[in-house]
Amino acid sequence: MIAFGFPIFLALGLSGLLGLYMAQGSLAFFFAPSSLFGQLNSFELIALPLFILMGSILGATPVGSSLFQAAVRWLNWLKGSLAISSVGASAMFGAVSGVSLAGVAAVGSIAVPHMIERGYSRSLAAGSVVSAGALAMLIPPSVPFIIYGSVSGVSVADLFIGGIVPGVVLALALCLYIWVRVHFNPEEAPFSTQTFTWKERFQSLGAIWHSALLVIAVLGSIYAGIATPSEAAGIGAFGALLIATLVFRSLSWSKFLSIVAETARISGVILLIIGCAKIFGDYLNFVRVPQILSEMLTSSPLPPWAILVAVMLLLVLLGMIVDAVSLIVVTTPVLLPLIIALGYDPLWFGIVLVLNLEIAVVTPPVGLNLYALRGVCPELSIEEIIRAALPFVAVQFFVLMLFVLFPGISLWLPGLL
């Protein structure tokens, strides 16, 4: 059905309903609606539309450009400083939005033209922004973590904590790659002779203090046990509204209604996919597909690490043709029993799954970040953006393998807290 162009939610729901009908007869028409409602009747899922609303509101403000300008003033002494600043700004924007596409659009619209104007290669400019935008998927608050938590039953707060170390490591890896690349190819990023005083650097922080305060309010309330992720999402959405209206004064009533409508549309699409995927997942569980797969692989002579690498490669390939939400809700019920049978933590699997999604959003043909950057930077062709992203995808894959082969790195901080 997907191959014939059916919407993802319809393909999942109808195929799951057909499977249940073949297995249970007319009882399928009772099981399917119960599965859909039971999956969506979750308090934690309230965080999903609220975090999307928060990211959409902030995307309508100059927060992205302010973060980029602050990063430029503090990092201009580095080789490739503008590209490294793009990574830093994207990471910070991810921490206040949780939406990957919003980060690419907000930072890319100002960073890419600025880099090209300063003589940076188009490849370095496009690749740094399109890959760094994916950091929003990993750095909390993260929408994919909310979806994985609702499907797997793993605590969303624990997932948020677990995403911090991988997010920081990936951001540093991207910065290191840019620095090394520019070191050996200095013509790709002419060194800036512009200098900034300490006064100018601290002044740039004045334009982003509210973003830092919002991050502290949202994540601090979760980690301190004051609020659940859903309640913290409400704090974040309200805080973003205050920033847009009182600080930047960039949100008109008509723009606000447009943002709310778009948030409702995106949330509706994601929730439909999650609900219909539960129907498909219940069918797979009924005919014991996850259990059979788990028994077959755990009884094979392959060592656990080899099975894990094969699973990760499969997820990378699936991510190239299936969107991130569908990948989480379809593969989690099938693969999670295998991961548990191999003796690995479901929390760890959620983290490496989202690391996989970071690669998925920058690889064709369904890499949405590629098209988001094309939308805000029409001077770049989609083919040019894809070629620019490939070296950065290799860096992301290296980081993925690091956390796959050494699970303790990602579980260190959740265990500590």
C-alpha positions, 0 to 999 in steps of 0.5 A, spaced: 500 500 500 505 504 501 508 503 494 502 504 491 502 511 494 497 510 500 498 515 506 502 511 511 497 511 517 492 508 512 497 503 510 498 501 517 491 501 519 488 497 514 493 492 513 493 491 521 485 490 520 486 485 515 491 481 518 486 481 525 480 479 520 484 473 517 486 471 524 480 473 528 474 474 524 469 479 525 472 480 532 477 484 528 472 490 528 472 490 535 480 489 537 482 495 531 478 501 534 480 498 541 487 498 539 487 505 536 484 508 542 488 505 547 494 507 544 492 515 544 489 515 550 495 517 554 497 523 558 504 523 556 502 524 548 499 531 550 506 533 550 507 532 543 502 537 540 505 542 546 512 541 544 510 542 536 506 548 538 512 551 542 517 549 536 512 553 531 512 559 535 519 560 536 520 558 529 516 565 527 521 569 532 528 571 530 531 566 536 534 562 530 538 568 528 540 570 535 543 564 537 547 564 530 549 571 531 551 569 539 555 563 536 559 567 531 561 572 536 564 567 541 567 562 536 570 566 531 577 564 533 576 557 530 577 555 523 570 554 520 567 558 525 561 560 521 559 552 520 561 550 527 557 556 529 551 553 525 552 547 529 552 550 536 546 554 534 542 548 531 543 544 538 541 550 542 535 551 538 533 544 538 533 544 546 528 550 546 524 547 540 524 539 539 523 540 532 528 538 527 525 542 521 524 548 525 531 548 527 533 547 519 529 553 517 530 558 523 538 557 523 539 555 515 535 561 513 540 566 516 547 561 516 547 559 509 547 565 505 551 568 511 557 563 510 556 563 502 557 571 502 563 570 506 566 565 501 565 558 505 564 553 500 556 551 498 558 544 500 560 546 507 555 551 508 549 546 506 552 540 510 553 543 516 546 546 517 542 540 514 546 535 519 546 539 525 538 541 524 537 533 526 540 535 533 533 537 535 531 530 535 536 527 540 537 533 545 531 534 549 525 536 549 525 531 543 518 529 539 521 522 537 523 520 545 515 522 546 513 517 541 518 512 543 516 512 550 508 512 548 509 506 544 515 502 549 512 504 556 519 507 557 519 513 561 519 520 557 523 523 562 529 518 562 529 518 555 530 526 555 536 525 560 539 519 556 539 524 550 543 529 553 550 525 552 549 523 545 546 529 543 552 533 546 557 528 543 554 528 536 554 536 536 562 535 538 563 530 533 560 534 527 564 540 530 571 536 530 569 534 523 568 541 520 575 543 524 579 538 521 576 539 514 577 546 514 584 545 517 586 540 510 582 545 506 582 552 508 579 554 501 573 552 504 572 556 509 576 563 509 579 565 516 575 571 519 579 577 520 573 580 524 574 580 532 569 581 537 570 585 544 568 581 550 563 586 551 560 585 544 560 577 546 556 578 552 551 583 549 550 577 544 547 573 550 542 578 551 538 576 545 538 569 547 537 569 555 530 568 554 531 561 550 536 559 555 531 561 561 526 557 557 530 551 556 532 551 564 524 552 565 522 546 561 528 541 563 529 543 570 522 542 572 522 535 569 529 533 572 527 536 579 520 532 579 516 538 579 512 537 573 511 531 568 514 532 561 506 533 559 506 539 564 513 541 562 511 542 555 505 546 557 510 551 560 514 551 554 509 552 549 506 558 554 514 561 555 515 561 547 508 565 547 511 570 552 517 570 548 514 571 541 509 576 544 513 580 549 520 580 547 520 580 540 513 582 538 513 578 532 507 574 533 500 577 530 493 574 532 493 571 524 500 568 525 498 565 531 492 562 529 496 560 523 501 556 527 495 553 532 492 550 525 499 548 523 500 545 529 493 541 529 495 538 522 502 536 524 499 533 531 493 530 527 498 526 522 503 524 527 497 521 532 493 518 526 500 514 524 501 512 532 494 509 533 494 505 526 501 503 527 498 500 534 493 496 530 498 493 525 503 492 531 497 488 535 496 484 529 504 482 529 504 480 536 497 476 535 501 472 530 507 472 535 512 475 529 516 479 534 517 473 539 519 468 533 524 473 530 527 474 537 527 466 538 530 465 531 536 471 532 538 469 540 538 462 538 543 463 532 551 463 533 551 470 531 554 474 537 549 479 540 554 485 537 553 482 530 545 482 531 545 489 533 549 492 528 545 488 523 539 491 526 542 498 526 543 497 518 536 495 517 534 501 521 538 506 517 536 503 510 528 503 513 529 510 515 531 512 507 524 510 505 520 511 511 518 517 515 521 518 522 514 517 526 512 511 522 519 508 523 518 508 531 511 506 531 512 500 526 519 497 528 519 498 536 514 493 537 517 488 533 525 489 535 524 491 542 523 484 545 529 482 541 533 487 544 530 485 551 532 478 549 539 480 548 540 483 555 540 490 553 536 496 556 529 499 552 532 506 554 538 505 551 535 502 545 530 508 544 536 513 544 540 509 539 533 508 535 533 516 535 540 516 533 538 512 527 532 517 525 538 523 525 541 519 519 534 518 516 532 525 516 538 527 512 538 521 507 534 521 500 529 520 498 525 521 505 530 526 508 525 531 510 531 536 513 534 536 505 527 539 503 526 544 509 533 547 507 531 547 500 525 551 502 529 556 505 535 557 501 532 556 494 539 558 491 541 551 493 539 545 488 536 539 492 542 535 489 547 539 491 544 539 498 544 531 498 551 531 496 553 536 501 550 532 507 553 525 505 560 526 509 556 529 515 552 522 515 558 518 515 560 522 522 553 521 524 553 513 523 560 513 526 557 516 533 551 511 532 556 505 532 560 508 538 553 508 542 551 501 539 558 498 541 558 501 548 551 502 551 554 504 558 556 511 555 548 513 553 546 510 560 551 513 564 547 520 566 540 517 567 543 512 572 547 517 575 540 522 576 
